[in-house]
Amino acid sequence: MVISAILVALLATCGQWWFFGPITKCLVYPLTTGTLVGVFMGEPMTGMIAGATIQLIYLGWISAGGTMPSNTIVAGIFGTALTIMSGADPKMAVTFAIPFSMLGLLLNQVYMTVNAAWIHQADKLLEKGNIKGVRLMNYLPSFCMALLLYGVPAFAMIMFGSSWAQSMLNAVPESIINALEVVGGIMPALGIAMLLNYLGKRTLMPWFFAGFFLTEYSKLDLTAVSIFAAVIAIILYFNQGKETTSEHREKKKVRRLSVNKKVEVKEVGQNTEEVKETAKTTNEVKKKLSKKTLIKTWLLTTSTEACYNYERLQALGIANLMITPIRALYDKIEDQVAELKKYLVFYNSEVFTIGPIINGITCSMEEARANGENVTAKDINSVRTGLMGPVAGIGDTVMQGILFPILFGIGCSMALDGSYLGPIFATVVFEVLIFTCGYFMFMTGYKQGKTSLLKILKDGTVDKIINSFSIVGLMVVGSMAATRVAVNTPLAITVGEGVTEIQKVLDSLAPGLIPLGITMLVWQMLRKKVNTLWIIVAIFIVGIIGYYTGILGYAG
C-alpha cells in the first residue's frame, strides 16, 4: 500500500508539474492517468475503464490562455483511485471525479499564484549573474508546490482512505447507485457537445450526423468510422488543392513580405539567393548554433510550462530554454545575462505542435544578433509578441481540438471494450504526432525565419488541414454520441392486453434518438453560454429524476 501511495502521489505531482512534455503531457488526461493509477494499485482493468469513463466527459474541455475550465488531472487520478478503493463499478467513476475536478480548480489557482514568486526570484538571480539559479527556479520550487498541493493529498488518500471509501459506498442505497448510473450514461454528452461547440461549423455539421447514423445503422466500431472518415477527408483535402487566381495573389503577397524580411536580415540559414546576397554584405557568419544545441533547445521548449504562473505565464520557461542558445552564442557572463533579460517578460503560446516555430525563429534572430546584424532586443520581442496569439490559436485547434479528441476518443472506445491497447494507442500516437510536428516547426522556424510562418498562414494550407481534420473529428464525435451516451427510456404503454415499449417505437423511427436529442440539447445550452457547472448540475438532476420517474434508464 505504501508503494502504491508513493507512485500515485508522484503521478499526481507530475500531472501538474509539467517539467518535460514527452513525459508529462498526457498526465493531464484521465484515460492515461486512470490506467496508471490502476496499475499502481493492482487493478489495471478497473483503472483503465474508470479513466476512460471520466475521459469521455472531458474530451471537449479546451485549456488555453492560462485558463483551466476543469482540473482533469485531479479528476482522473483522484476519481479513479477512489473508485478502486471503494470497490465501485467503474461506471460510477464520473460521480467521484466531478467533485474532485471542482476542488482541483482551487488547487490550480493556488499553484499558479504562488509560482509567480519564483519568477521574481529569477529576476534577482539573473541580476547577480546566476544563470544556473534561473534554471533552478523554473523547476525546483514549482515541483515542491505540485508535491504539496497534489502529491501529499494523493498519498494520504491512498494510505488512509480505503476503509472510509468502502464504508461510504456501502452506505449509499442501491437505488441511488442506479440513478447515478443513469447520470453517468448522460454525462458523456457534455464532452461531445463541447467538441461540437469547438468544431461544429455550420458547413461541417452534417459530418457529425453522418458519423452518428453510420454507427447506429451499420454498427461499425469507432476505429472503422475513423478510417472511413480519414479516407473522405483525404479525398476532400486533395480536391481543394487546385490553384485559383486568388491563391496566386496571396503567393505574390508572401513574396513581397519575404523581401521585407530580407531587409531586416533575420532569416539566418535560409538557402535562397536573397539571403546569400545579404550575407555577402554583412560578412560571413562567425557564430552558428549547432544541431545539438538546436535539438536541446527544442527539447527544453517542452518544459516551458514547468513554472506556469498567473503573472507572466510561460516567461520563466522561455528564459530557461533560451539559456542554451544564448550560452552557445556568447562567451561572457555579462553578455549572456543582458540577452536573457528580454525573455523574462510576459509570454504565452501553444507549446508542442505549432508553437515551437516561434522559438526556432527566435534562435535564428539571436544568431543574427550575435553576428552583429541589425537585430535589436525590441525586434525579437516584437516578433515573439506578434506571433504568439495567432500561433496559439492554430496550435490549440490542431492539438486540443482535433488530434486529442480523435485519438483519445478511439482510445476510450477500445478501453471501454476491455482492451489495454486503448490507452497505449492514444498516448503513444498522440505524443509521437505532436512532438514530431513540434520538432519540424522548430527547425523550420530556425531555417526559414518569419517567412515560413507567413507562407503557412497566407496560402490557406492551415485552413484546409483544419477542415479536413475537423471532418474526421466530427464523424468520430458522432460515432461516440451513438455509442457512449448510454441512456434510453424504459417507458411502456399498456393498451388492453398489449404493451407498447416507447424505446422500440423510437428505434423504429431512427435508432439513438434519445442520446442524439440529449447531446443536441447540451450543445444548444453551450451555444447560449450556459456555464458548464450549471449544465453538470442539470444533468445530475435530470438523470436522478428521470430514473425515479421511470422515464430514463441506463443503456450500458
N, C-alpha and C positions, 0 to 999 in steps of 0.2 A: 504493500500500500504506500509506503514511504517513497519508493522509487517511482510509482505511478504519479504520486502527488508532485514530485520534483519535475518529472517530464512534462506534465500538463502545465505546471507553473512556468516552465521555460517556454513552452509553446505559447502561452498567453502573453508572456513578456515580449517575445519576438514578433507576435502578431501586431503589437503596437509599435515596437521599436524597429523601424524599417532600416536596419543597418546595411543591408545588402540585398538588392532586388531579387536576384535569382533564388535566394533562399526565402525571403520574407514576403514577396509579392502575393502569393496565393494563400498566405496565412490570414488574410482578411476574409477568405471565402469559406463558408461553413461546410461545403462539400469536402474540401481538403482538410480543414481542421477537425471536423467531426470524425472523419476516418482515422486521423492520427490520434485523437482522444480515445477512440475505440481500441486502437492498437495498444496504446499505453496502459489502458485499463483492462486489457484482456478480453474485450468484447468488440472485435473489429467489425463484425456484421451489423450489430446494433448501432455502433458509432457511425458507420457509413450510411445506413438508412436514415438515422436521425439527422445527420448532417445534410443529406440530400433533401429531406423533408423541410428543413429550415431554409436551405438554399433557395428553394422554389419561391419563397416569399420575397427574397431579396435580389432576384435576377434583374429587376428593373431599377434598383437603387443606384443612382449615379453620384459619386463623390467627386466634386470639382470645386476649385477656388478656395480650398481650405475648409469647406463645409463637409459635414458628415450627417446625412439625413437619418441614419440609424447605425448603431455600432454593431456591425456584423461580426466583428472579432469576438466580442463578448457573447453575442447571441449564439454563435456556432460552438465555441468552446464550453462555455458555462451551461448552455442549454443541452448540449449532448452529454456532458458529464452528469448533470442532474438526472437526465433520462436514464442513463446507465445505472446510477446509484439507487434510484427509486425502483428499478425493475419495471418501469412503464413500457408500454408499447411504443416503438419508435415514432408512430404516427402522432403521439402526444408531444413530441419534442417541440413543436411550434408553440405550444402553450407555455412551456418553460422558457423558451428562447425570447419571446417578445418582451416580457418584463425585464429580463437581463439586458436586452438591447437598449431599453429606455434608460436603465441605470448606467449603461456604458457610455451614453452621450455625456453624462455628467463627468465620468472619468476622463473622457477625451478632452473636455473643456478644461479640466484641471491640468492635464498633461500639456496641452498646447499653451496654456497660460504660463505655467511655471517654466517651460522651455525658453521663454523669452529672456529669462535671466541669463541663460548661458551665452547668448549672442552678445550681450553686454560685456560679459567676462572675456569673450573672444576679442572684442574691440580693444580691451585693456591689454591683453596678452600680445596682440599684434603691434600695438604702440611700443611695447618693450622689445619687439623683435623676436618674440617667442612663437614661431610658426608651428612648431610641434604642439604647442599648447592650444592653438586654434583648432588643429585636427582633433585633439583630445576632447575639446568642448563639443565637437559635433557628435561624439559617440558616448563617452562615459556618463555624463550627467543624465542624458536622456534615457540611457539604459537603466540607471538607478531609479528614475521616475517610473518607467514602464514596469520594472520589477515590483516596486512598491504598490502601484495602483492596480496592476493586473496579475502579476505573479503571486504575490502574497495571498490575495483573496482566493485565487485558484487553488493554491496549495492547501489553505485552510479548509476549503470546501471539500476537497477530496479526502483529507485526513480526518475531518471531524463531522462531516455532514451526511455520511452514509445512512446511519440509523434514523436520523431526522428525516431524510428524503423518503425512505421507505415508510416510515410512520405517517408522513404527510399523505402519501398516495393511498395508503390503506384506509385513511380517514375519509377519503372522498367517496361519496356514494357512486354506485355503478352507473346510475342514470346521468350523473354529471359528466362522468368519463365518456359516455356515449354521445352526450351533447357536444362535448369538446372535440370529439372525433369529427362531427359534422362541421364545426368551426374550422378544424384543420383541413377538411376537404374543400372548404370555400377559400381559405387563405391564399393559396397559390394564385388566385385570380388577381390579387393585388400586385404581385410581382410581374405578372403577364401584362396587366393594364398599364403599369409604369413603363414597360418596354414599348407598348403601343403609343403611349404618350410621347416617347422619345423618338421612335422610328416611324410612327404612323402618319406619313404624309398622305394627303388625300389620294394622290395618284397611285400610291403603292399599297393602300389598304386592301384592295382585292386579293393580294397575295396572302394576307393573313387568313381570309376566309377560304382561300384555296387550300392552305395547309390544314385548316380545321376540318373541312369536309372531306378532304383526301384521306385523312386519318380515320374519320368516322365511318366513311363508306367502304374504304379499301382495307382498313385495319392495318395499314403499314406502320411499322415502328418508327421512332424518331430518326434513327440513323438513315433509314431508307428515304424518308421525306427530305432529310438534309441533303443527301446525294442528288435526289431528283431536283431540289431547289438550286443546288450548286450548278448543275448542268444548264438549267434555264438561265441562271444569272450570267454564266459564261457566254452563252449564245447572245444574250441581250447586250452584254458589255462589248463584244466584238462588233455587233451590228451598230453600236453607237460610235465606232471608231472612224467613220468616214469624215474626211476633212470638208469643212464648209468655208464659205467666204469669211464668215465672222471669225473662225478659228485662225485663218490666215492673218486677219487684222491683229488678233491677240498675239500671234507669234512676232509680228513686227514690233508690237509694244515691248515685248520681252527683250528683243534685240536692242531697242533704244535704252531700256533700263540697264542692259549689260554695258553699254557704252558709258553710262554714268558711273557704273561700278568700276570701270577701268580707270576713270579719272581719280577715284578715291583710293585705288591700289589696295584693295582688301582681299582679293581673291588669290592668295598665295598658293602656288602648286597647281593651278589650273592650266592644262595643256592646250592653250589657244594662242593664236598669233597676237591677240591683243595683249595678253599678259607677258608674252615673250618680249614684245616691243617695250612694254613698260619696264620690264626687268633690266633691259639694256640701259635705260635712262637713270635707273636707281642703283646701279652696280649689282654685282652678284649677291645672292642671299648668303649671308655669313652664318646665320643660325637657322637650324631647321629641326623641327620636332621629329624624333624617330618614331618608327611604327610601334615600338614597345611603349614609348611614352603616350602615344595616342590611344593605344588599347587600354593602358592603365587608367587614363583619364576617362575613357568611355565607361569602364567598369565602375569607377567612382561616381559616375553620373547616377548609378542606381542606388547610391547612398544619399542622394540629395535631400530626402525627407527623414533622415535619421533624427534630426533635431527640429522637426516641423514645429512652428510656433505661430501664434496669432500676430505678433508684431511685424516680423519680416518674412514669415513663411519659410521659403527654401533658401534664404540668403546664406546661412552658415554652411549648408550642404554644398552650395555652389562655390563658396570660398574654399571649402575643403577639396573639391575636385580640381579647382584651378591651381592649387598648390603644386601639383605635379608638373604641368607645363611651364608655370612661372619659374620653378626651380631649374628646369632644363634650359630656359632662355636667359636667365640672369644669374650671375655668379655671386654678386654681392648681396648680403642680407638686407641692407637698406633699400636696394632696388626691388628685391622681392616683396618687402613689406609695402613699399609705395604702390606697387602694381596690384597687390592683393586687396588693398583698402577699398578699391572701387567695387568689389564684389560683395562687401558686407552691407548691401542695401537691399531694400525690398525686391523680391523676385518670386514669381510663381508661374509655373507652366507644367505641361504634361511631361512626365519623366522618362517613359520607357519606349514608346514607339516612334512618334514624330518629334517630340521634344528634344532628343539628343542632337538634332540638326543645329539648334541654336548654339550648343556647346562646341560643336565642330566649327561653326562659323567664328565663334569667339576665339578658339585656338588659332585659327587662320589669321585673324586680325592681330592677336597678340604676337604671333610670329613676325608679321609685317612691322608691327610697332617696335619689336626688339631689334629689327634690322634698320631702324632709322627712317622708315617710311612715314608719311604724313597721316598717321592714325593716332588720334588722341584718346584719352580715357573717356571723354564725353562721347566720342564717336562709338566706342564699344558699348557703353551702357545705353546709348540711344538705339542702337540696333537690337540689343537684347530686349529692351523695354518694348520696342515697337513690334517685335515678333512674338513675344511670349503669349499674348492674348489669342491671335489667330492660330498659332501652333497648338495651344492648349485646346481650342475648340475642335480642331481636326483630330488631335491625338486622343482626347477623351471620347469622341464619337467612335473612332476606329476601335479603341481598346475596350472601353467600358460599355459602349452602346451596341457594338457589333460582335467582336471576337468573343468577349466574355459570355454574353447570353447564348450564343450559338454553341460554343464548346461546352460550357457548364450546363446548358440545357440538355445536351446529349449525354453528358456525364451523369447528371441527375437521373435521367431516364434509365440508363444502364445500371446505376447504383440501386435504384428502387426495384429493379428486376433481380437484384441479388448478385450483380457482377462487380467484382473488385476492379475490373478494368475501367469502370466509370470514372472514379476519382483520379486514377492513374492517367487515363487518356486526357481528361480535361486539364489537369495540372501540367502535365509534360508538354502537350501540344501547345497550350496557351503560352507557356513560358518560352518555348522554342520560337514561336512566331513573334512574340513581342520583342524579344531580345535580338533576334536576327534582324528584324525591322529597325530596331534602335541602333544597332551597330552600323547597318547600311546608311541610315540617315546621318549618323555622326560623321562617318568618313566622307559622305557626300558633302556635308556642310563644310568640312575642312578643305576638301579638294577644290570645290567649286564656289565656295562662299555664298553670299546672299543670292546670287543669280539662280542657284539651284532651287531655292525655295520659291523664288518669284516664278520660275518656269512651272513648277508643280501647281502653284496657285492659279496661274494665268491660262494654262492650256486645257483646263477642265478635267484633267485626269482624276483629281481627287473626287470631284462630284460623281464621275462615272463609277469609280470604285465604290464609293459610299452607297450609291443607289443599287449597285449590283449586290453588295453585301447585305444591304437592307432587305432585298428580296429574299435572300436566304434566311436572314433573321426573322422576318415576318412569317415565313412559312413554318419555320421551326417553332416560333411562338404560337402560331395557330395550332400546330400539332400538339404542343404542350397543353394548350387550353382544352383540347379534346380529351387528353388522357390524364391530366394531373389535377384539374378542377373536379374533384371526385364527390359530386353531390347529385342526388336525384330526389324524386318525390315518391313516398310510399302511399300516397292518397289513392283511395279506391271508392267508386260509387256503386252502391248496390241498387239494382232495379229489378224488383221481383226476385227471381232466383238467380239472376245473372249479376256478375261483378265486373265492373269496368275499371281496369287499372289505368290511372292517368298517365303514368310513365310510358306504358305501351302505346297509348294514343299519341303522345308527343313523339315517340320514336317512329311511329308510322308517318308522321308529317316530315320530320327531319331529326335524325339522332343527335343527341347532345345539345338540345335547345336550352336546357336549364344552365349547364356550365357556360354556354355561349352568352346567354342573357345576363348572367351574373357578371361575367367578365366585361361585357359592354357597359353595364351599369356602373361598375367601379371605374372604368375608363372615363365615362362621362363625368363622374364626380371629380376625377383628377383634372379633367379639362376645365372644370368650373372652379379650379383652385381650392378644392376642399382639402384641408390639412390631412395628411396621411394618418396621423394619430387618430383623428375622428373616424376615418374610414376603417381602421383596425377595430375601434370600439364598436362601430356599426356592424362589422362582420361578426364579432362576438355576440352582439345582441340578436341579430337575425338568425345566426346559427343555433343559438340556445333556444330562442322562442320557436324557431322552425322545427326543431326536434321535438319539443314538448307538445306542440300542437299537431304533430304528425304530418306537417307539410313538407319537411325536408328530412332526408336521410343520407347517411354516408354510403357512397357507392364504391368504396375501395375494395 
